Amino acid sequence: MQFQFLAYSLIAYEAGEIDLTSPPKAELSRMDADPNTGLRWGQSSGTHRITFNYRPEAIAAHPWLAVKEVKQAIAHAIDKQLIIDRVQKGFATIAHTGMGAGAGAWVNKDAQIYEYDPAKAKELLDAAGYPVGSNGFRFEMPWITYDRDYAVQASEIIKAQLKEVGIDMTIIPVEYVTYVSLYEHGENGMAEYPATYNHMGGWPPEEIGSWMHGKPEGGMNMGFYDNAEVDALLDEGAVTTDAAKRKEIYDEVQALNAIELPYIHLFSTEGAYIYNSDFKNMESTRSVTSYKAYDEVWWIHGDLPEAEAEPVAGATGAKGASGATGATGAAGAVGTTGTAGAKGEKGDTGAVGPAGPQGQTPMSANFLSIIAIAIAIVAFWQTRQKT
């Protein structure tokens, strides 16, 4: 099996150069109709979100960052479903916490929810001391994001929605690798920018600590969010083995986040990949990046090993000759079918008749047959695993 994740991998797939890829969502319906193509779905446990900057320099330049009600107003101003429909083509699920729908029972469904309500957003902004100015805006919001289409398109929708409530947002696309290295993993995080559109993982549950813990080791807390209560919960959750207790801990983390809003979680995506239908049992696969993900997948055109020739049994031993006179003749040796040599006739005085030549015994022949069959079975399974 050959598979790649490339910008033009769908072209390579349709040319028969690769056997598995993740195509653009707009192409899924067309590819699903192809009888030679299989389709596999998966739900993300992470989220696409807005991350706010808690660095002192950023708050000094944008004081509204320190006002919880302003971020709650922004949450009310955004129509998440519209972004899902227009950008993700419907292939996503609204998220309210840092654990996406793929995290299943670990999602805290009782956490605070901010429904789309522009009127409520305006009320909160007015009450927080940010009235609309003479230019029609309450404040400015420089906004960085990946330069990829889905991120820029989502940002454009959010910009239009925030404009409706009086926030002047400026989008600054950054080349993807540069964004990840400079802002997500960089020592200065988001630097001076107050907000960004990005996405992070949410499973296993302790993964949220990598981008939320105030003092992460090699983490991605790009907004420098720092809450001692949240940090203590994350530390406890990382070492707790009881599943019920861990669930309580991470529920509390999600609940605190939903009130303070260091992030506004938008949605978790539904991913899909297509594959050559000559490969069977693809439903057994785990994550496409999982260790041994394809161990139980096989290719219908795989070759079986050639059967080895069966051993030839020895001939039956000849009948012992009769003595001329004298003592009893010796018995003939046993042949392959276990037939004994005939008893020699009693002679008067003659010498003992010679024994017939010995044939191959049944035990020896059966043993060789068993070995041959075992070798054939082992060779077959080795060939199957390689496919």
C-alpha positions in Angstrom: 0.0 0.0 0.0 1.2 3.5 -0.9 -0.2 6.6 0.7 0.8 10.3 0.9 -0.6 13.5 2.2 0.3 16.1 -0.4 -1.2 19.3 -1.8 -1.9 17.4 -5.1 -2.3 13.9 -3.7 -5.8 13.5 -5.2 -4.2 13.8 -8.7 -1.7 11.1 -7.8 -4.5 8.9 -6.4 -6.6 9.1 -9.5 -3.5 8.4 -11.6 -3.0 5.2 -9.6 0.3 6.4 -8.1 -0.8 6.1 -4.5 -3.5 4.1 -2.8 -4.7 6.3 0.1 -5.1 10.1 0.6 -7.2 12.7 2.3 -8.9 14.7 -0.5 -10.4 18.2 -0.3 -13.9 18.0 1.3 -15.4 19.4 -1.9 -14.3 16.2 -3.7 -15.6 13.7 -1.2 -19.0 13.2 -2.9 -17.5 12.6 -6.3 -14.9 10.2 -5.0 -17.4 8.3 -2.8 -19.4 7.5 -6.0 -16.4 5.8 -7.5 -16.9 2.0 -7.2 -13.1 1.4 -7.0 -12.7 3.8 -4.1 -13.5 3.3 -0.4 -14.2 6.1 2.1 -13.3 6.2 5.8 -14.5 8.8 8.3 -13.0 10.1 11.6 -14.0 12.8 14.1 -11.3 15.1 15.5 -10.9 15.3 19.3 -9.2 18.7 19.0 -10.8 22.1 18.0 -10.4 25.0 15.7 -10.4 28.0 18.1 -9.6 31.6 18.8 -6.7 32.0 21.1 -6.2 35.2 23.1 -2.9 36.7 24.2 -2.1 37.0 27.9 1.4 38.4 27.5 1.8 41.7 29.5 2.9 43.5 26.3 -0.2 42.5 24.4 -2.5 43.5 27.3 -0.8 46.9 27.5 -1.4 47.5 23.8 -4.9 45.9 23.9 -6.4 46.4 27.4 -9.7 44.7 26.4 -7.8 41.4 26.6 -7.9 41.5 30.4 -11.7 42.0 30.4 -13.6 38.7 30.6 -16.9 40.2 29.4 -15.3 41.4 26.2 -14.3 37.9 25.2 -17.7 36.6 26.2 -19.2 39.3 23.8 -16.9 38.1 21.0 -18.1 34.5 21.6 -21.7 35.7 21.3 -20.9 37.6 18.1 -19.7 34.5 16.2 -22.0 32.2 14.2 -20.0 28.9 14.4 -22.5 27.0 12.2 -22.0 29.5 9.4 -18.3 28.8 9.4 -18.9 25.0 9.4 -21.3 25.3 6.5 -19.3 27.6 4.3 -15.7 26.6 5.0 -15.9 23.0 6.3 -18.8 22.2 3.9 -20.8 20.9 6.8 -18.1 18.4 7.9 -17.6 19.6 11.5 -19.3 19.7 14.9 -19.7 22.8 17.0 -17.4 22.8 20.1 -17.7 24.7 23.4 -14.6 23.3 25.2 -11.1 22.3 24.3 -12.1 18.7 23.7 -13.8 18.1 20.4 -16.5 15.7 19.6 -14.0 12.9 18.9 -13.1 12.9 22.6 -16.5 11.4 23.3 -17.5 11.1 27.0 -14.6 13.4 28.0 -16.4 16.4 26.6 -18.0 18.4 29.4 -21.5 19.0 28.0 -22.4 21.1 31.0 -19.8 23.8 30.4 -21.0 27.4 29.7 -22.3 27.8 26.1 -22.3 31.1 24.2 -25.1 31.0 21.6 -24.9 33.3 18.6 -26.5 36.5 19.8 -25.1 39.8 18.3 -27.5 41.9 20.4 -26.1 40.3 23.6 -22.6 40.9 22.3 -23.3 44.6 21.9 -24.8 44.8 25.4 -21.7 43.2 27.0 -19.3 45.5 25.1 -21.2 48.6 26.2 -21.3 47.4 29.8 -17.6 46.7 29.7 -16.8 50.3 28.8 -16.2 49.9 25.1 -18.7 52.0 23.2 -18.8 52.5 19.5 -16.5 55.4 18.5 -16.8 58.0 15.8 -15.2 55.6 13.3 -17.9 53.1 13.9 -15.7 50.7 15.9 -15.1 50.1 19.6 -11.4 48.9 19.3 -9.0 47.3 16.8 -8.0 43.6 16.7 -4.9 42.6 14.7 -5.4 38.9 14.0 -2.8 36.3 12.8 -3.6 32.9 11.3 -2.3 30.2 9.0 -2.1 31.2 5.3 -4.2 28.1 4.4 -7.6 28.6 2.7 -9.7 27.2 5.5 -8.1 29.5 8.1 -8.2 32.6 6.0 -11.8 31.9 4.9 -13.0 31.3 8.5 -11.2 34.5 9.6 -13.0 36.5 6.9 -16.4 35.3 8.2 -15.4 36.1 11.8 -14.2 39.6 10.7 -17.5 40.3 9.1 -19.4 39.2 12.2 -17.2 41.2 14.6 -17.7 44.2 12.4 -21.4 43.9 13.1 -20.8 44.5 16.8 -18.2 47.2 16.3 -14.8 45.4 16.4 -12.3 46.3 13.7 -10.4 43.1 12.9 -7.4 43.0 10.6 -6.3 39.6 9.2 -2.6 38.8 8.9 -2.0 35.4 7.2 1.3 33.8 8.0 3.0 31.0 6.0 2.0 27.7 7.8 5.4 26.4 8.8 6.5 29.8 9.9 3.4 30.3 12.0 3.8 27.0 13.8 7.5 27.5 14.5 7.3 31.2 15.3 4.1 31.5 17.2 2.8 28.0 18.3 6.3 26.8 19.3 8.2 30.0 19.6 9.5 31.3 22.9 7.5 34.6 22.5 4.2 32.9 21.6 1.9 35.2 19.9 4.2 38.2 20.5 2.2 41.4 20.3 -0.8 40.1 18.5 -4.0 40.0 20.6 -5.8 37.1 18.9 -5.4 34.3 16.4 -7.3 31.5 14.6 -5.6 28.1 15.1 -6.3 24.5 16.0 -4.9 22.2 18.7 -5.5 18.6 19.8 -7.8 17.5 22.7 -7.0 13.8 23.1 -5.8 12.1 25.2 -7.2 14.5 27.9 -3.8 15.4 29.3 -2.9 16.8 25.9 -4.8 20.0 26.6 -2.1 20.7 29.2 0.4 21.1 26.4 -1.3 24.3 25.2 -3.0 25.5 28.4 -0.6 24.9 31.3 1.0 28.1 32.5 4.4 26.5 32.8 4.5 23.9 30.1 7.7 22.0 29.3 8.0 22.1 25.5 4.4 23.0 25.2 2.4 25.2 22.9 0.8 27.7 25.3 1.2 30.4 22.7 -1.2 32.8 24.4 0.8 32.6 27.8 -2.5 31.8 29.6 -1.6 31.2 33.3 -4.2 30.2 35.9 -2.9 28.5 39.1 -6.1 26.6 39.7 -6.2 25.3 36.2 -2.5 24.3 36.4 -3.1 22.4 39.7 -6.0 20.5 38.0 -3.9 19.7 35.0 -1.0 18.4 37.2 -3.5 16.2 39.1 -5.1 14.9 36.0 -1.8 13.9 34.5 -1.0 11.5 37.3 -4.5 10.2 38.3 -5.2 6.7 37.1 -8.8 6.4 38.2 -11.0 7.1 35.1 -13.9 8.6 37.0 -11.7 10.9 39.0 -9.9 12.0 35.8 -13.2 12.8 34.2 -14.1 15.1 37.1 -10.8 16.8 36.9 -10.9 17.6 33.2 -14.6 18.5 33.4 -13.6 21.2 35.9 -10.8 22.4 33.6 -13.3 22.8 30.8 -15.8 24.5 33.0 -13.3 27.1 34.2 -12.1 27.8 30.7 -15.6 28.3 29.4 -16.1 31.1 31.9 -12.7 32.8 31.6 -12.4 32.2 27.8 -8.7 32.2 27.2 -9.9 30.4 24.0 -13.2 30.5 22.1 -13.6 27.0 20.7 -15.4 26.9 17.4 -15.7 23.4 16.1 -14.1 20.0 15.7 -13.6 18.8 12.1 -14.7 15.5 10.6 -11.9 14.1 8.6 -12.1 11.6 5.8 -9.7 9.6 3.6 -10.2 7.6 0.5 -8.5 4.4 -0.5 -8.1 1.9 -3.3 -10.9 -0.7 -2.8 -8.5 -3.5 -3.7 -7.5 -3.2 0.0 -9.9 -4.9 2.3 -10.7 -4.6 6.0 -9.9 -0.9 6.1 -12.6 -0.5 8.7 -10.2 -2.2 11.1 -7.7 0.7 10.8 -7.1 3.1 13.6 -5.7 6.6 13.1 -3.8 6.9 9.8 -0.7 7.8 11.8 -1.2 5.1 14.4 1.5 2.4 15.0 0.6 -0.8 13.1 -2.6 0.9 11.9 -2.8 -1.4 8.8 -1.8 -4.7 10.3 -5.2 -6.3 9.6 -5.6 -4.9 6.1 -5.0 -7.1 3.1 -4.6 -6.7 -0.7 -6.8 -8.9 -2.9 -4.1 -9.3 -5.5 -1.5 -10.7 -3.1 0.2 -13.9 -4.3 0.0 -17.2 -2.2 3.1 -19.3 -1.8 3.5 -22.3 -4.1 2.7 -25.7 -2.5 5.7 -27.9 -2.0 5.8 -31.5 -3.5 4.6 -34.2 -1.2 7.1 -36.9 -0.3 6.8 -40.3 -2.1 6.1 -43.3 0.1 8.4 -46.3 0.1 7.3 -49.6 -1.6 6.0 -52.6 0.4 8.7 -55.0 1.5 8.9 -58.3 -0.5 7.7 -61.6 0.8 10.4 -63.6 2.5 11.5 -66.7 0.6 10.8 -70.2 1.9 13.5 -72.3 3.3 14.3 -75.4 1.4 13.8 -77.9 4.3 14.8 -77.2 7.9 13.8 -74.3 10.2 11.1 -71.7 9.8 11.9 -69.0 7.3 12.2 -65.3 8.6 9.3 -62.9 8.3 9.3 -60.3 5.5 10.1 -56.7 6.6 7.2 -54.2 7.1 6.4 -52.0 4.1 4.7 -48.6 3.9 1.3 -49.9 4.5 2.4 -51.9 7.5 2.1 -55.3 5.7 4.3 -57.9 7.3 6.4 -60.2 5.2 4.8 -63.7 4.8 5.8 -66.4 7.1 8.3 -68.8 5.6 7.2 -72.5 5.1 8.7 -75.1 7.3 11.4 -77.0 5.5 12.8 -80.3 6.4 16.4 -79.3 7.1 17.0 -76.3 4.9 18.7 -73.1 5.9 16.8 -70.0 7.0 15.4 -68.0 4.1 16.7 -64.4 3.7 14.5 -61.4 4.9 12.8 -59.3 2.2 14.2 -55.7 1.7 12.7 -53.2 4.2 10.3 -50.5 2.9 9.7 -47.0 4.4 7.5 -47.1 7.6 4.2 -45.3 7.9 5.3 -43.2 10.8 8.3 -41.7 8.8 6.1 -40.8 5.8 3.4 -39.2 7.9 5.9 -37.1 9.8 7.4 -35.7 6.6 3.9 -34.8 5.3 3.1 -32.9 8.5 6.3 -30.9 8.2 5.5 -30.0 4.6 2.0 -28.8 5.5 3.4 -26.7 8.4 5.9 -25.0 6.1 3.2 -24.1 3.6 1.0 -22.6 6.3 3.8 -20.4 7.7 4.8 -19.2 4.3 1.1 -18.3 3.5 0.7 -16.2 6.7 4.1 -14.4 6.2 3.0 -13.4 2.7 -0.4 -12.2 3.9 1.1 -10.0 6.6 3.4 -8.3 4.1 0.4 -7.1 2.1 
